[in-house]
Amino acid sequence: MSTTPRLSPSMAQPWVDRYESMMQREVPHRRETLAEVAARCRELATGSELHSILELGAGPGTLARRLADQHPTATVVAVDADPVLLGLARALRHPRVRLVHARIGAPEWRARLRLEGPVDVAVAVAVVHYLSDEQARRWYADLAHLLAGQGSLVLADSFVQAPPYATSPPHAGPVTTTDPATETWQQWWAAADAEACLRALREVDDTFGPSCDGDERLEAHDHRRWLHEAGFSRVKETWRRGSHAVLLATRR
């Protein structure tokens, strides 16, 4: 049985920095979006400390670590399907962040979480556009079951069309040298696949394969309706820049 390669923090941090720089360029208003998500979590903790936070599509764990620092009583369960991004997150792991390898919306994803109890807050940034309409409906229902009685979902995405970076990362083909200061989503993944220590993470465990295309068109009114149908009694938009918005949904 192969052992998952371990990266050192000094090796992982430059790759995470490059990833975040690339995402900031590729995804409009990303920094503001993450700040709004963190602010909503702080608001939800007012008067009652958070003990369990679930982040879906956590990538290299940047937001998960931020939320763990922001909420000292909380354990953050950070979920992602990509072994390279999880390997980077593992190298920079926070003592109160638990990483889970699962694909959102897959039939077994809830079982993989191994939660000890209900979740206070679930967070998902740029996740829903990877799901079909039917998958999104089922996923919202799953989240409603995972959340505590008054638990909330903080959902951030583009609710008009898929953002430009949402394409499958290329895992084969020629690799060109790029400037990390200007590289695209595709170029970052090509560079990561060319790095032996990162490529080894995928070679050991590529359970879920490359990411889907993420080309679903998101209409805010549809998702509000599906959230209500799933058991979220209150759904409100807390922030918007162009097509990018943050929705706060609270259970009955």
TORKOL-4160 file (C-alpha; in steps of 0.2 Angstrom, whole numbers, padded with zeros to 4 digits, m for minus):
252
<pt num="1" X="0000" Y="0000" Z="0000"/>
<pt num="2" X="0007" Y="0017" Z="m0005"/>
<pt num="3" X="0010" Y="0030" Z="0008"/>
<pt num="4" X="0004" Y="0048" Z="0004"/>
<pt num="5" X="0019" Y="0059" Z="0002"/>
<pt num="6" X="0022" Y="0073" Z="0015"/>
<pt num="7" X="0027" Y="0090" Z="0011"/>
<pt num="8" X="0036" Y="0102" Z="0022"/>
<pt num="9" X="0029" Y="0118" Z="0027"/>
<pt num="10" X="0043" Y="0127" Z="0018"/>
<pt num="11" X="0040" Y="0118" Z="0002"/>
<pt num="12" X="0021" Y="0120" Z="0003"/>
<pt num="13" X="0019" Y="0138" Z="0007"/>
<pt num="14" X="0026" Y="0145" Z="m0009"/>
<pt num="15" X="0014" Y="0134" Z="m0019"/>
<pt num="16" X="0000" Y="0140" Z="m0008"/>
<pt num="17" X="0005" Y="0158" Z="m0010"/>
<pt num="18" X="0006" Y="0156" Z="m0029"/>
<pt num="19" X="m0011" Y="0147" Z="m0029"/>
<pt num="20" X="m0019" Y="0162" Z="m0019"/>
<pt num="21" X="m0011" Y="0175" Z="m0031"/>
<pt num="22" X="m0018" Y="0166" Z="m0046"/>
<pt num="23" X="m0035" Y="0164" Z="m0039"/>
<pt num="24" X="m0036" Y="0182" Z="m0034"/>
<pt num="25" X="m0032" Y="0186" Z="m0053"/>
<pt num="26" X="m0044" Y="0173" Z="m0060"/>
<pt num="27" X="m0059" Y="0175" Z="m0048"/>
<pt num="28" X="m0066" Y="0193" Z="m0048"/>
<pt num="29" X="m0068" Y="0200" Z="m0030"/>
<pt num="30" X="m0060" Y="0184" Z="m0022"/>
<pt num="31" X="m0052" Y="0194" Z="m0007"/>
<pt num="32" X="m0068" Y="0203" Z="m0004"/>
<pt num="33" X="m0078" Y="0187" Z="m0005"/>
<pt num="34" X="m0068" Y="0178" Z="0008"/>
<pt num="35" X="m0068" Y="0193" Z="0019"/>
<pt num="36" X="m0087" Y="0193" Z="0018"/>
<pt num="37" X="m0088" Y="0175" Z="0022"/>
<pt num="38" X="m0077" Y="0177" Z="0037"/>
<pt num="39" X="m0088" Y="0192" Z="0043"/>
<pt num="40" X="m0104" Y="0182" Z="0042"/>
<pt num="41" X="m0096" Y="0168" Z="0052"/>
<pt num="42" X="m0091" Y="0181" Z="0065"/>
<pt num="43" X="m0108" Y="0187" Z="0065"/>
<pt num="44" X="m0115" Y="0170" Z="0068"/>
<pt num="45" X="m0104" Y="0168" Z="0083"/>
<pt num="46" X="m0111" Y="0183" Z="0091"/>
<pt num="47" X="m0118" Y="0178" Z="0108"/>
<pt num="48" X="m0114" Y="0159" Z="0105"/>
<pt num="49" X="m0097" Y="0152" Z="0101"/>
<pt num="50" X="m0095" Y="0141" Z="0086"/>
<pt num="51" X="m0089" Y="0123" Z="0090"/>
<pt num="52" X="m0090" Y="0115" Z="0073"/>
<pt num="53" X="m0087" Y="0123" Z="0056"/>
<pt num="54" X="m0088" Y="0113" Z="0039"/>
<pt num="55" X="m0079" Y="0120" Z="0024"/>
<pt num="56" X="m0083" Y="0112" Z="0007"/>
<pt num="57" X="m0071" Y="0114" Z="m0007"/>
<pt num="58" X="m0057" Y="0120" Z="0005"/>
<pt num="59" X="m0043" Y="0119" Z="m0008"/>
<pt num="60" X="m0026" Y="0122" Z="0001"/>
<pt num="61" X="m0035" Y="0126" Z="0017"/>
<pt num="62" X="m0032" Y="0145" Z="0017"/>
<pt num="63" X="m0050" Y="0150" Z="0023"/>
<pt num="64" X="m0051" Y="0135" Z="0035"/>
<pt num="65" X="m0035" Y="0141" Z="0044"/>
<pt num="66" X="m0042" Y="0158" Z="0045"/>
<pt num="67" X="m0058" Y="0152" Z="0052"/>
<pt num="68" X="m0049" Y="0141" Z="0065"/>
<pt num="69" X="m0039" Y="0156" Z="0071"/>
<pt num="70" X="m0055" Y="0167" Z="0071"/>
<pt num="71" X="m0065" Y="0155" Z="0081"/>
<pt num="72" X="m0054" Y="0147" Z="0095"/>
<pt num="73" X="m0067" Y="0135" Z="0101"/>
<pt num="74" X="m0071" Y="0128" Z="0085"/>
<pt num="75" X="m0065" Y="0113" Z="0075"/>
<pt num="76" X="m0065" Y="0116" Z="0056"/>
<pt num="77" X="m0068" Y="0101" Z="0045"/>
<pt num="78" X="m0061" Y="0105" Z="0028"/>
<pt num="79" X="m0066" Y="0095" Z="0013"/>
<pt num="80" X="m0059" Y="0094" Z="m0005"/>
<pt num="81" X="m0058" Y="0081" Z="m0019"/>
<pt num="82" X="m0041" Y="0086" Z="m0025"/>
<pt num="83" X="m0026" Y="0076" Z="m0017"/>
<pt num="84" X="m0013" Y="0090" Z="m0022"/>
<pt num="85" X="m0023" Y="0104" Z="m0014"/>
<pt num="86" X="m0026" Y="0093" Z="0002"/>
<pt num="87" X="m0007" Y="0089" Z="0002"/>
<pt num="88" X="m0003" Y="0107" Z="0003"/>
<pt num="89" X="m0016" Y="0110" Z="0016"/>
<pt num="90" X="m0009" Y="0095" Z="0026"/>
<pt num="91" X="0008" Y="0103" Z="0026"/>
<pt num="92" X="0002" Y="0119" Z="0033"/>
<pt num="93" X="m0011" Y="0110" Z="0044"/>
<pt num="94" X="m0019" Y="0120" Z="0059"/>
<pt num="95" X="m0021" Y="0110" Z="0075"/>
<pt num="96" X="m0040" Y="0113" Z="0074"/>
<pt num="97" X="m0042" Y="0109" Z="0056"/>
<pt num="98" X="m0047" Y="0091" Z="0051"/>
<pt num="99" X="m0045" Y="0087" Z="0032"/>
<pt num="100" X="m0056" Y="0076" Z="0023"/>
<pt num="101" X="m0054" Y="0069" Z="0005"/>
<pt num="102" X="m0071" Y="0069" Z="m0003"/>
<pt num="103" X="m0080" Y="0075" Z="m0018"/>
<pt num="104" X="m0095" Y="0086" Z="m0014"/>
<pt num="105" X="m0111" Y="0079" Z="m0020"/>
<pt num="106" X="m0104" Y="0061" Z="m0023"/>
<pt num="107" X="m0116" Y="0048" Z="m0015"/>
<pt num="108" X="m0104" Y="0044" Z="m0001"/>
<pt num="109" X="m0098" Y="0061" Z="0003"/>
<pt num="110" X="m0107" Y="0063" Z="0020"/>
<pt num="111" X="m0101" Y="0046" Z="0026"/>
<pt num="112" X="m0083" Y="0052" Z="0023"/>
<pt num="113" X="m0085" Y="0067" Z="0034"/>
<pt num="114" X="m0086" Y="0056" Z="0050"/>
<pt num="115" X="m0093" Y="0070" Z="0060"/>
<pt num="116" X="m0096" Y="0068" Z="0079"/>
<pt num="117" X="m0111" Y="0079" Z="0079"/>
<pt num="118" X="m0121" Y="0093" Z="0071"/>
<pt num="119" X="m0112" Y="0107" Z="0062"/>
<pt num="120" X="m0114" Y="0125" Z="0068"/>
<pt num="121" X="m0110" Y="0133" Z="0051"/>
<pt num="122" X="m0106" Y="0126" Z="0034"/>
<pt num="123" X="m0096" Y="0137" Z="0022"/>
<pt num="124" X="m0094" Y="0134" Z="0003"/>
<pt num="125" X="m0085" Y="0146" Z="m0009"/>
<pt num="126" X="m0085" Y="0143" Z="m0027"/>
<pt num="127" X="m0092" Y="0125" Z="m0026"/>
<pt num="128" X="m0110" Y="0126" Z="m0032"/>
<pt num="129" X="m0106" Y="0129" Z="m0050"/>
<pt num="130" X="m0097" Y="0112" Z="m0051"/>
<pt num="131" X="m0114" Y="0104" Z="m0047"/>
<pt num="132" X="m0129" Y="0100" Z="m0059"/>
<pt num="133" X="m0146" Y="0107" Z="m0053"/>
<pt num="134" X="m0151" Y="0090" Z="m0046"/>
<pt num="135" X="m0134" Y="0088" Z="m0037"/>
<pt num="136" X="m0136" Y="0105" Z="m0029"/>
<pt num="137" X="m0154" Y="0101" Z="m0023"/>
<pt num="138" X="m0148" Y="0085" Z="m0015"/>
<pt num="139" X="m0133" Y="0093" Z="m0008"/>
<pt num="140" X="m0143" Y="0107" Z="0000"/>
<pt num="141" X="m0154" Y="0093" Z="0008"/>
<pt num="142" X="m0138" Y="0084" Z="0014"/>
<pt num="143" X="m0132" Y="0100" Z="0022"/>
<pt num="144" X="m0148" Y="0104" Z="0031"/>
<pt num="145" X="m0147" Y="0087" Z="0039"/>
<pt num="146" X="m0129" Y="0090" Z="0044"/>
<pt num="147" X="m0132" Y="0107" Z="0052"/>
<pt num="148" X="m0138" Y="0110" Z="0070"/>
<pt num="149" X="m0156" Y="0116" Z="0074"/>
<pt num="150" X="m0152" Y="0134" Z="0070"/>
<pt num="151" X="m0136" Y="0130" Z="0059"/>
<pt num="152" X="m0132" Y="0141" Z="0044"/>
<pt num="153" X="m0124" Y="0139" Z="0027"/>
<pt num="154" X="m0113" Y="0153" Z="0020"/>
<pt num="155" X="m0113" Y="0151" Z="0001"/>
<pt num="156" X="m0102" Y="0161" Z="m0011"/>
<pt num="157" X="m0102" Y="0159" Z="m0029"/>
<pt num="158" X="m0106" Y="0167" Z="m0046"/>
<pt num="159" X="m0124" Y="0167" Z="m0048"/>
<pt num="160" X="m0125" Y="0171" Z="m0067"/>
<pt num="161" X="m0112" Y="0161" Z="m0075"/>
<pt num="162" X="m0097" Y="0150" Z="m0071"/>
<pt num="163" X="m0081" Y="0160" Z="m0067"/>
<pt num="164" X="m0067" Y="0159" Z="m0080"/>
<pt num="165" X="m0056" Y="0148" Z="m0070"/>
<pt num="166" X="m0068" Y="0134" Z="m0068"/>
<pt num="167" X="m0061" Y="0121" Z="m0080"/>
<pt num="168" X="m0053" Y="0104" Z="m0077"/>
<pt num="169" X="m0034" Y="0106" Z="m0072"/>
<pt num="170" X="m0024" Y="0099" Z="m0086"/>
<pt num="171" X="m0015" Y="0083" Z="m0080"/>
<pt num="172" X="m0005" Y="0079" Z="m0096"/>
<pt num="173" X="0002" Y="0088" Z="m0111"/>
<pt num="174" X="0017" Y="0100" Z="m0113"/>
<pt num="175" X="0022" Y="0111" Z="m0099"/>
<pt num="176" X="0027" Y="0129" Z="m0102"/>
<pt num="177" X="0037" Y="0140" Z="m0090"/>
<pt num="178" X="0026" Y="0154" Z="m0083"/>
<pt num="179" X="0029" Y="0169" Z="m0072"/>
<pt num="180" X="0020" Y="0165" Z="m0056"/>
<pt num="181" X="0015" Y="0183" Z="m0055"/>
<pt num="182" X="0004" Y="0181" Z="m0070"/>
<pt num="183" X="0000" Y="0163" Z="m0072"/>
<pt num="184" X="m0018" Y="0157" Z="m0075"/>
<pt num="185" X="m0028" Y="0143" Z="m0067"/>
<pt num="186" X="m0022" Y="0131" Z="m0081"/>
<pt num="187" X="m0004" Y="0136" Z="m0080"/>
<pt num="188" X="m0003" Y="0134" Z="m0061"/>
<pt num="189" X="m0010" Y="0116" Z="m0062"/>
<pt num="190" X="0003" Y="0112" Z="m0076"/>
<pt num="191" X="0017" Y="0119" Z="m0065"/>
<pt num="192" X="0010" Y="0109" Z="m0051"/>
<pt num="193" X="0010" Y="0093" Z="m0061"/>
<pt num="194" X="0028" Y="0096" Z="m0067"/>
<pt num="195" X="0033" Y="0097" Z="m0049"/>
<pt num="196" X="0038" Y="0079" Z="m0043"/>
<pt num="197" X="0033" Y="0081" Z="m0025"/>
<pt num="198" X="0016" Y="0087" Z="m0030"/>
<pt num="199" X="0013" Y="0075" Z="m0044"/>
<pt num="200" X="0017" Y="0061" Z="m0032"/>
<pt num="201" X="0002" Y="0066" Z="m0022"/>
<pt num="202" X="m0010" Y="0063" Z="m0036"/>
<pt num="203" X="m0001" Y="0047" Z="m0042"/>
<pt num="204" X="m0004" Y="0039" Z="m0024"/>
<pt num="205" X="m0022" Y="0044" Z="m0023"/>
<pt num="206" X="m0032" Y="0051" Z="m0037"/>
<pt num="207" X="m0048" Y="0043" Z="m0031"/>
<pt num="208" X="m0060" Y="0056" Z="m0038"/>
<pt num="209" X="m0050" Y="0060" Z="m0054"/>
<pt num="210" X="m0049" Y="0078" Z="m0061"/>
<pt num="211" X="m0062" Y="0091" Z="m0056"/>
<pt num="212" X="m0077" Y="0093" Z="m0067"/>
<pt num="213" X="m0079" Y="0107" Z="m0079"/>
<pt num="214" X="m0089" Y="0118" Z="m0067"/>
<pt num="215" X="m0100" Y="0126" Z="m0081"/>
<pt num="216" X="m0117" Y="0126" Z="m0073"/>
<pt num="217" X="m0126" Y="0142" Z="m0074"/>
<pt num="218" X="m0132" Y="0148" Z="m0057"/>
<pt num="219" X="m0148" Y="0158" Z="m0055"/>
<pt num="220" X="m0150" Y="0165" Z="m0038"/>
<pt num="221" X="m0169" Y="0163" Z="m0037"/>
<pt num="222" X="m0167" Y="0145" Z="m0041"/>
<pt num="223" X="m0155" Y="0142" Z="m0027"/>
<pt num="224" X="m0165" Y="0152" Z="m0015"/>
<pt num="225" X="m0180" Y="0141" Z="m0019"/>
<pt num="226" X="m0170" Y="0125" Z="m0017"/>
<pt num="227" X="m0163" Y="0130" Z="m0001"/>
<pt num="228" X="m0180" Y="0134" Z="0006"/>
<pt num="229" X="m0186" Y="0116" Z="0000"/>
<pt num="230" X="m0171" Y="0108" Z="0009"/>
<pt num="231" X="m0176" Y="0116" Z="0025"/>
<pt num="232" X="m0168" Y="0133" Z="0026"/>
<pt num="233" X="m0182" Y="0145" Z="0032"/>
<pt num="234" X="m0172" Y="0161" Z="0030"/>
<pt num="235" X="m0161" Y="0164" Z="0014"/>
<pt num="236" X="m0154" Y="0181" Z="0011"/>
<pt num="237" X="m0140" Y="0189" Z="0000"/>
<pt num="238" X="m0128" Y="0198" Z="0011"/>
<pt num="239" X="m0115" Y="0204" Z="m0002"/>
<pt num="240" X="m0114" Y="0206" Z="m0021"/>
<pt num="241" X="m0101" Y="0213" Z="m0033"/>
<pt num="242" X="m0107" Y="0210" Z="m0051"/>
<pt num="243" X="m0112" Y="0192" Z="m0053"/>
<pt num="244" X="m0103" Y="0187" Z="m0037"/>
<pt num="245" X="m0113" Y="0185" Z="m0022"/>
<pt num="246" X="m0114" Y="0178" Z="m0004"/>
<pt num="247" X="m0130" Y="0170" Z="0002"/>
<pt num="248" X="m0133" Y="0166" Z="0021"/>
<pt num="249" X="m0146" Y="0152" Z="0023"/>
<pt num="250" X="m0152" Y="0147" Z="0041"/>
<pt num="251" X="m0161" Y="0132" Z="0045"/>
<pt num="252" X="m0178" Y="0132" Z="0053"/>
